[in-house]
Amino acid sequence: MRSVKFLLAVLSGIILSISFPPFNLWYLAFIGFIPLFFSLEEKDNALNFFKGCIAGFVFYTIGLSWIFNVAGFAYLFLCLYFALWWGTFTCIVFSFPPAKRIYLGIPLWFFIEIIITHLLTGFPWLLIGFSQWNDSSINQFASLTGVYGISCLVLLSNFSITSLFRKKRAWEFLSFLIIVAAIMFFVPHWKMSLNARKNKIRIYAVQADAGFVGEPPRESFYKYWEMSKPLKGKADLIIWPESSFPSLIKEYPSLWNKLLKFSRTQPILFGSIDSKDNKFFNAAFFLNRDKYAVYHKLHLVPYGEYLPGKRFKWFRDIYKKENPYHFIPDLSPGKKDEMFSLDGYRFSPLICYENIFPGISRKKVLAGSQFLITLTNDSWFGKSFGPWQHFTQNVFRAIENRRYVLQVSTTGITGLVSPGGKIEKVFHKGTKRLFTAGVIKADVFPVNRISFYTRWGNIPLAFIFFILMVVIIYGEIDKIRKDTRLPV
């Protein structure tokens, strides 16, 4: 019987993992935790912690399997780290009485996802709410609560269904249905408010299947250059992705001057490397009318763009041995955010995985950005889950901030997401989206309106959930104190 319960924990990890891209069985997330919840024992905290860790480890091992392309089996340590949060969650929540678990569990999960987003540089890649990227009846709620609110809704479903079958309490499930019905009622009104379109900006996004690690910079440059020359004068902006010139562009004066001359009549945005004060930066260059502005990436990828602990030789040696590229990354983070202006319209770049952090996009929109551009080099993902999971992150950034988000990738996926979260256009040749070359024409409409989530962020939910957790925990402590009081 005990072995069956461990298998239930494994089953939860599997079900939840296939609710994410590229499987896209989003509806499974609403029942994915139920096998795990059924496997947990009353008051057996150590065993519940272990089962939670098992479910989380299976979930992340499948969902983050694309990291194997870079880190080998060392990526399992990352999966184990995240699994510990799942174990902590199940241990704490199921140490409380059944009637209080739903009220404690949802706020606790909310704060755990906030911690995962920020702690140790943060890595909010597989937040549970992200599973609903293609569920337009639910994901619109993110304009009020962000992706974290969608995670809470998924947890509410799992808790309420478990309570319905395990404790025969139907009202919790009924409350979930009422909340979902309310969201679905207001969704059409939110979408109607997004229909107005004016002041179109025509963008050509170039995916040249070039610019990744190991390719000569000049060869990459000429691939993008030859694909862009016929587009000159036809667009308001031409975009090349991150690493489209995978070296210091300014160290190639002839190519740099050619781009500046090109920009006199055709604005262009592209990714390269910049240097300043003996430091190197992953950069986005915006060239317009023979002038340029540059954005230095603010949030770097650990182990990919810089090496934590590189001062220790033994650590550097291990990294070189495990890293297929055998180099030590040494980029520096930017110190200042940068917004670009095109004919009076303001936009901000997001480089690589900056688009997975809700707070980064939100700050850029609060600063005045009217649309967002994600420049990325996803070539090292290979033909894995990674590019699909990365591109669909833009859906939530678009909904949360009610902005168009255009992603341009070296090898795919390149596409446009509307403020309503609809994927309007994706580059493909037949059914092939990865490791192929071509151009898409994307019409972007600048937006000025600020959404509720952009304005307030996570503060409203954090305040409500903090108060709720304090009340529940204090009530339980008071109950224990009264139960253990000695008679007079």
C-alpha positions as CSV (number, residue, x, y, z in Angstrom):
1,M,0.0,0.0,0.0
2,R,2.8,2.4,0.8
3,S,4.6,1.7,-2.5
4,V,1.3,2.6,-4.3
5,K,1.3,5.9,-2.5
6,F,4.8,6.7,-3.7
7,L,3.7,5.8,-7.2
8,L,0.9,8.4,-6.8
9,A,3.5,11.0,-6.1
10,V,5.4,10.0,-9.2
11,L,2.1,10.2,-11.2
12,S,1.5,13.7,-10.1
13,G,4.9,14.8,-11.4
14,I,4.2,13.2,-14.7
15,I,0.7,14.6,-15.1
16,L,1.8,18.1,-14.3
17,S,4.8,18.0,-16.6
18,I,2.7,17.1,-19.6
19,S,0.3,20.0,-19.0
20,F,3.2,22.3,-20.1
21,P,4.6,23.0,-23.5
22,P,5.2,21.3,-25.8
23,F,2.5,18.8,-24.7
24,N,-0.1,21.5,-24.0
25,L,-2.5,19.4,-22.1
26,W,-3.3,22.4,-20.0
27,Y,-6.5,21.0,-18.4
28,L,-4.4,18.2,-16.6
29,A,-2.9,20.9,-14.4
30,F,-6.3,21.3,-12.7
31,I,-6.1,17.7,-11.4
32,G,-2.3,17.1,-11.5
33,F,-1.7,17.5,-7.7
34,I,-4.6,15.2,-6.7
35,P,-2.7,11.9,-6.8
36,L,0.0,13.5,-4.6
37,F,-2.6,14.9,-2.2
38,F,-4.2,11.4,-1.9
39,S,-0.9,9.8,-1.2
40,L,-0.1,12.1,1.8
41,E,-0.6,10.8,5.4
42,E,-2.2,12.7,8.3
43,K,0.5,14.3,10.5
44,D,3.3,12.2,9.0
45,N,5.4,15.3,8.2
46,A,8.7,13.5,7.2
47,L,6.9,11.1,4.8
48,N,4.8,13.9,3.4
49,F,8.0,16.0,2.8
50,F,9.6,13.0,1.0
51,K,6.5,12.4,-1.3
52,G,6.3,16.1,-2.1
53,C,10.0,16.0,-3.1
54,I,9.4,12.9,-5.3
55,A,6.5,14.6,-7.2
56,G,8.5,17.8,-7.7
57,F,11.7,16.0,-8.8
58,V,9.8,14.0,-11.4
59,F,8.0,17.2,-12.6
60,Y,11.2,19.2,-13.0
61,T,13.3,16.3,-14.4
62,I,10.8,16.0,-17.3
63,G,10.1,19.7,-17.7
64,L,13.7,20.9,-17.5
65,S,15.2,18.0,-19.5
66,W,16.4,20.5,-22.2
67,I,19.1,21.7,-19.7
68,F,20.8,18.3,-20.2
69,N,22.1,19.7,-23.6
70,V,24.3,22.1,-21.6
71,A,24.8,20.7,-18.1
72,G,24.5,17.0,-18.6
73,F,23.1,15.1,-15.7
74,A,24.2,17.9,-13.4
75,Y,20.9,19.5,-14.2
76,L,19.3,17.0,-11.8
77,F,20.8,19.0,-8.9
78,L,18.7,22.0,-10.1
79,C,15.6,19.7,-10.2
80,L,16.4,18.5,-6.6
81,Y,16.6,22.1,-5.4
82,F,13.1,22.9,-6.7
83,A,11.8,19.6,-5.5
84,L,12.7,20.6,-1.9
85,W,10.2,23.5,-2.2
86,W,7.5,21.0,-3.1
87,G,8.4,18.8,-0.1
88,T,8.3,21.9,2.2
89,F,4.9,22.7,0.8
90,T,3.4,19.3,1.4
91,C,5.0,19.0,4.9
92,I,3.6,22.3,6.1
93,V,0.2,22.2,4.6
94,F,-0.7,18.6,5.6
95,S,0.5,19.2,9.2
96,F,-2.6,21.4,9.6
97,P,-6.2,20.2,10.0
98,P,-8.0,19.3,6.7
99,A,-10.5,22.2,7.0
100,K,-7.6,24.7,7.0
101,R,-5.4,23.3,4.3
102,I,-7.0,25.0,1.3
103,Y,-6.7,28.4,3.0
104,L,-3.1,27.8,4.0
105,G,-2.0,25.9,0.9
106,I,-2.9,28.4,-1.8
107,P,-1.2,31.4,0.0
108,L,1.9,29.2,0.8
109,W,2.2,28.2,-2.9
110,F,2.0,31.8,-3.9
111,F,4.9,32.8,-1.7
112,I,6.9,29.7,-2.7
113,E,6.6,30.8,-6.4
114,I,7.6,34.3,-5.5
115,I,10.7,32.9,-3.7
116,I,11.6,30.7,-6.6
117,T,11.4,33.8,-8.9
118,H,13.9,35.8,-6.9
119,L,16.1,33.6,-4.6
120,L,19.6,32.7,-5.9
121,T,19.2,34.8,-9.0
122,G,15.7,33.2,-9.5
123,F,14.4,30.8,-12.2
124,P,10.6,31.1,-12.6
125,W,10.6,28.9,-15.7
126,L,7.9,26.4,-14.8
127,L,5.5,28.2,-12.5
128,I,2.4,26.2,-12.3
129,G,0.2,28.9,-13.8
130,F,2.3,28.9,-16.9
131,S,0.6,25.6,-17.9
132,Q,-2.4,27.8,-18.9
133,W,-0.7,29.8,-21.6
134,N,-3.1,28.5,-24.3
135,D,-6.2,28.5,-22.1
136,S,-7.7,31.9,-23.1
137,S,-10.7,31.4,-20.8
138,I,-8.4,31.5,-17.7
139,N,-5.1,33.2,-18.6
140,Q,-6.7,36.6,-19.0
141,F,-6.9,36.7,-15.3
142,A,-3.2,37.4,-15.3
143,S,-3.8,41.0,-16.2
144,L,-5.0,41.3,-12.6
145,T,-2.9,38.9,-10.7
146,G,0.0,37.9,-13.0
147,V,0.9,34.3,-13.6
148,Y,1.0,33.8,-9.8
149,G,-2.7,34.2,-9.6
150,I,-3.2,31.6,-12.3
151,S,-1.1,29.2,-10.2
152,C,-3.3,29.9,-7.2
153,L,-6.4,29.1,-9.3
154,V,-4.8,25.7,-10.4
155,L,-4.1,24.9,-6.8
156,L,-7.6,25.8,-5.7
157,S,-8.9,23.3,-8.3
158,N,-6.7,20.5,-7.0
159,F,-7.5,21.2,-3.3
160,S,-11.2,21.5,-3.8
161,I,-11.5,18.3,-5.9
162,T,-9.4,16.5,-3.3
163,S,-11.7,17.8,-0.6
164,L,-14.8,16.8,-2.5
165,F,-13.7,13.1,-2.8
166,R,-11.7,12.7,0.3
167,K,-13.6,14.7,2.9
168,K,-17.0,15.0,1.1
169,R,-16.9,18.8,1.3
170,A,-18.7,20.0,-1.8
171,W,-18.7,23.7,-1.0
172,E,-15.0,24.2,-1.7
173,F,-15.4,22.7,-5.2
174,L,-18.5,24.9,-5.7
175,S,-16.5,28.0,-4.8
176,F,-13.9,27.0,-7.4
177,L,-16.6,26.7,-10.1
178,I,-18.0,30.1,-9.1
179,I,-14.6,31.8,-9.4
180,V,-14.0,30.2,-12.8
181,A,-17.5,31.2,-14.0
182,A,-16.9,34.8,-12.9
183,I,-13.5,34.9,-14.7
184,M,-15.0,33.5,-17.9
185,F,-17.9,36.0,-17.7
186,F,-15.5,38.9,-17.6
187,V,-13.0,37.6,-20.2
188,P,-15.1,38.8,-23.3
189,H,-15.2,42.3,-21.8
190,W,-11.4,42.3,-21.3
191,K,-10.9,41.1,-24.9
192,M,-13.3,43.7,-26.3
193,S,-11.3,46.5,-24.7
194,L,-8.2,45.3,-26.6
195,N,-9.7,45.5,-30.1
196,A,-8.9,49.1,-30.9
197,R,-5.8,49.3,-33.2
198,K,-4.1,52.3,-34.6
199,N,-0.6,53.7,-35.2
200,K,0.7,50.5,-36.7
201,I,4.5,49.8,-36.6
202,R,5.6,47.3,-39.3
203,I,8.5,45.1,-38.2
204,Y,10.4,42.5,-40.1
205,A,11.9,39.8,-37.8
206,V,14.8,37.9,-39.3
207,Q,15.6,34.3,-38.2
208,A,18.7,33.4,-40.1
209,D,19.6,30.1,-38.3
210,A,22.9,31.8,-37.5
211,G,24.8,33.6,-34.7
212,F,25.1,30.8,-32.2
213,V,28.2,29.7,-30.2
214,G,31.1,28.6,-32.4
215,E,30.0,30.3,-35.7
216,P,32.4,32.9,-37.1
217,P,31.0,36.4,-36.5
218,R,31.4,37.5,-40.1
219,E,29.6,34.5,-41.4
220,S,26.7,35.2,-39.1
221,F,26.7,38.8,-40.0
222,Y,26.4,38.2,-43.8
223,K,23.6,35.7,-43.3
224,Y,21.5,38.4,-41.6
225,W,22.8,41.1,-43.9
226,E,21.8,39.2,-47.1
227,M,18.3,38.4,-45.7
228,S,17.8,42.1,-44.7
229,K,18.9,44.0,-47.8
230,P,15.7,43.3,-49.7
231,L,13.7,44.5,-46.7
232,K,15.3,48.0,-46.6
233,G,12.7,50.7,-46.8
234,K,9.7,48.3,-46.4
235,A,9.6,48.3,-42.6
236,D,9.6,50.7,-39.7
237,L,12.1,48.4,-38.0
238,I,14.2,45.3,-38.8
239,I,15.2,43.0,-36.0
240,W,18.0,40.5,-35.7
241,P,18.1,38.3,-32.5
242,E,20.5,38.0,-29.6
243,S,24.0,36.9,-30.7
244,S,23.2,37.6,-34.3
245,F,26.8,39.0,-34.3
246,P,28.4,36.7,-31.7
247,S,31.4,38.9,-30.9
248,L,32.3,42.6,-30.3
249,I,30.7,44.3,-33.2
250,K,32.7,47.5,-32.8
251,E,35.9,45.6,-33.3
252,Y,34.8,45.1,-36.9
253,P,34.7,48.8,-38.1
254,S,33.8,48.0,-41.7
255,L,30.7,46.0,-40.6
256,W,29.8,48.5,-37.9
257,N,29.9,51.4,-40.4
258,K,27.9,49.4,-42.9
259,L,25.2,49.0,-40.3
260,L,25.3,52.7,-39.4
261,K,24.9,53.6,-43.1
262,F,22.0,51.1,-43.5
263,S,20.3,52.8,-40.5
264,R,20.2,56.2,-42.2
265,T,17.0,55.0,-44.0
266,Q,16.2,51.8,-42.2
267,P,16.2,51.5,-38.4
268,I,17.6,48.2,-37.1
269,L,17.8,46.4,-33.7
270,F,20.2,43.5,-33.2
271,G,22.0,41.5,-30.5
272,S,25.8,41.5,-30.1
273,I,28.5,41.9,-27.4
274,D,29.5,45.3,-26.1
275,S,32.5,46.4,-24.0
276,K,33.0,49.2,-21.5
277,D,35.5,49.9,-18.8
278,N,37.2,46.5,-19.5
279,K,33.8,44.7,-18.9
280,F,31.8,42.8,-21.5
281,F,28.0,42.9,-21.9
282,N,25.3,40.9,-23.7
283,A,23.9,43.9,-25.6
284,A,21.0,45.0,-27.9
285,F,22.0,47.7,-30.3
286,F,19.4,50.1,-31.8
287,L,20.7,51.9,-34.9
288,N,18.5,54.7,-36.3
289,R,19.5,57.5,-38.7
290,D,23.3,57.0,-38.3
291,K,23.0,57.1,-34.5
292,Y,22.8,54.3,-32.0
293,A,21.7,53.4,-28.5
294,V,22.6,50.3,-26.5
295,Y,21.0,48.2,-23.8
296,H,23.1,46.0,-21.6
297,K,21.3,42.9,-20.3
298,L,20.4,43.3,-16.7
299,H,19.7,39.7,-15.6
300,L,22.4,37.3,-16.7
301,V,22.1,33.5,-17.0
302,P,24.2,31.8,-14.3
303,Y,26.7,29.3,-15.8
304,G,25.7,30.5,-19.3
305,E,26.8,34.1,-19.1
306,Y,28.7,34.2,-15.8
307,L,30.1,31.6,-13.4
308,P,29.1,31.8,-9.8
309,G,32.1,30.7,-7.7
310,K,34.6,31.1,-10.5
311,R,37.3,32.4,-8.1
312,F,37.7,28.7,-7.0
313,K,40.0,26.8,-9.4
314,W,38.5,23.5,-8.5
315,F,35.1,24.8,-9.4
316,R,36.3,26.2,-12.7
317,D,37.9,22.8,-13.5
318,I,34.7,20.9,-12.9
319,Y,32.7,23.4,-15.0
320,K,35.1,23.1,-17.9
321,K,34.9,19.3,-17.8
322,E,31.1,19.3,-17.8
323,N,30.6,22.2,-20.2
324,P,30.6,21.0,-23.8
325,Y,32.0,24.4,-25.0
326,H,34.9,24.4,-22.5
327,F,34.9,28.1,-21.8
328,I,34.3,30.2,-18.7
329,P,31.6,32.8,-19.2
330,D,32.6,36.2,-18.1
331,L,29.9,38.8,-18.9
332,S,28.8,41.6,-16.6
333,P,25.2,42.7,-15.9
334,G,24.1,46.1,-17.1
335,K,23.7,48.9,-14.6
336,K,20.9,50.9,-16.3
337,D,17.7,50.0,-18.0
338,E,17.3,51.4,-21.5
339,M,14.3,52.3,-23.5
340,F,14.4,53.0,-27.3
341,S,12.3,55.4,-29.3
342,L,11.1,54.9,-32.8
343,D,9.2,57.8,-34.4
344,G,8.0,58.8,-31.0
345,Y,7.0,55.3,-29.9
346,R,8.8,53.7,-27.0
347,F,9.8,50.1,-26.7
348,S,12.2,48.0,-24.6
349,P,14.3,44.9,-25.4
350,L,14.3,41.8,-23.3
351,I,17.4,39.7,-23.9
352,C,17.2,35.9,-23.7
353,Y,15.5,34.6,-20.5
354,E,14.7,38.1,-19.1
355,N,11.2,37.5,-20.5
356,I,10.5,34.8,-17.9
357,F,10.7,37.3,-15.0
358,P,7.3,39.1,-14.7
359,G,9.0,41.9,-12.7
360,I,11.4,42.8,-15.5
361,S,8.8,43.3,-18.1
362,R,6.5,45.1,-15.7
363,K,9.2,47.6,-14.8
364,K,9.9,48.4,-18.4
365,V,6.2,49.0,-19.1
366,L,5.8,51.2,-16.0
367,A,8.7,53.2,-17.3
368,G,6.8,53.9,-20.5
369,S,7.4,51.1,-23.0
370,Q,4.5,50.7,-25.4
371,F,5.6,47.3,-26.7
372,L,8.3,44.7,-25.9
373,I,10.9,42.9,-28.0
374,T,12.5,39.6,-26.9
375,L,15.9,38.9,-28.5
376,T,17.0,35.4,-27.9
377,N,19.5,32.7,-28.9
378,D,17.8,29.4,-28.2
379,S,20.2,27.3,-30.4
380,W,21.7,25.6,-27.4
381,F,18.3,24.2,-26.4
382,G,18.5,22.0,-29.5
383,K,15.3,20.3,-30.6
384,S,13.9,20.0,-27.1
385,F,11.1,21.4,-24.9
386,G,13.2,24.5,-24.3
387,P,12.3,26.7,-27.3
388,W,8.6,26.0,-26.9
389,Q,8.5,26.7,-23.2
390,H,10.6,29.9,-23.7
391,F,8.5,31.3,-26.5
392,T,5.2,30.7,-24.7
393,Q,6.4,32.7,-21.7
394,N,5.7,35.8,-23.9
395,V,2.0,35.0,-23.7
396,F,1.9,35.8,-20.0
397,R,4.2,38.9,-20.3
398,A,1.7,40.2,-23.0
399,I,-1.4,39.5,-20.9
400,E,0.1,40.8,-17.6
401,N,1.1,44.1,-19.2
402,R,-1.4,44.4,-22.1
403,R,1.4,44.9,-24.6
404,Y,2.5,43.3,-27.9
405,V,5.5,41.1,-27.4
406,L,7.6,40.1,-30.4
407,Q,10.2,37.4,-29.9
408,V,13.1,37.1,-32.5
409,S,15.3,34.0,-32.2
410,T,18.5,32.9,-34.0
411,T,17.1,29.4,-34.6
412,G,13.5,29.7,-33.5
413,I,10.9,30.2,-32.2
414,T,10.2,33.7,-33.7
415,G,6.7,35.1,-33.4
416,L,4.3,37.8,-32.2
417,V,1.9,37.7,-29.2
418,S,-0.9,40.3,-28.9
419,P,-1.9,42.0,-25.6
420,G,-4.7,39.5,-25.3
421,G,-2.2,36.6,-25.3
422,K,-3.0,35.4,-28.8
423,I,-0.1,34.1,-30.8
424,E,-0.8,36.1,-34.0
425,K,2.2,34.9,-36.0
426,V,5.0,32.4,-35.8
427,F,7.7,31.8,-38.4
428,H,7.7,28.3,-39.9
429,K,8.5,26.4,-43.0
430,G,5.9,23.8,-43.3
431,T,5.7,22.3,-39.8
432,K,9.4,23.3,-39.1
433,R,9.9,26.2,-36.7
434,L,13.4,25.3,-35.3
435,F,16.7,25.5,-37.1
436,T,15.4,27.1,-40.2
437,A,15.8,30.5,-41.8
438,G,13.3,33.1,-42.9
439,V,11.5,36.4,-42.2
440,I,8.1,37.2,-40.7
441,K,6.3,40.5,-41.1
442,A,4.8,41.6,-37.8
443,D,2.4,44.5,-37.3
444,V,2.8,45.9,-33.8
445,F,0.4,48.4,-32.3
446,P,1.8,50.6,-29.4
447,V,-0.3,50.5,-26.3
448,N,-0.4,53.2,-23.6
449,R,-2.9,51.7,-21.1
450,I,-1.5,50.3,-17.9
451,S,-3.1,47.1,-16.6
452,F,-4.0,46.4,-13.0
453,Y,-1.1,44.0,-12.6
454,T,1.4,46.3,-14.2
455,R,0.4,49.1,-11.8
456,W,0.2,47.1,-8.6
457,G,2.2,43.9,-9.3
458,N,2.0,41.2,-6.6
459,I,1.2,43.6,-3.7
460,P,-2.6,43.0,-3.5
461,L,-2.4,39.2,-3.5
462,A,0.6,39.2,-1.2
463,F,-1.2,41.4,1.3
464,I,-4.4,39.3,1.3
465,F,-2.5,36.0,1.5
466,F,-0.2,37.2,4.3
467,I,-3.1,38.2,6.4
468,L,-4.9,34.9,5.7
469,M,-1.8,32.9,6.7
470,V,-1.3,34.8,9.9
471,V,-4.9,34.3,10.9
472,I,-4.7,30.5,10.2
473,I,-1.4,29.9,11.9
474,Y,-2.3,32.1,14.9
475,G,-5.6,30.3,15.2
476,E,-3.9,26.9,15.2
477,I,-1.3,27.9,17.7
478,D,-4.0,29.3,20.0
479,K,-5.9,26.0,19.7
480,I,-2.9,24.0,20.6
481,R,-2.2,26.3,23.6
482,K,-5.7,25.8,24.9
483,D,-5.7,22.1,24.3
484,T,-2.5,21.7,26.3
485,R,-3.4,24.0,29.1
486,L,-3.3,22.1,32.5
487,P,-6.6,22.0,34.4
488,V,-6.8,24.2,37.5
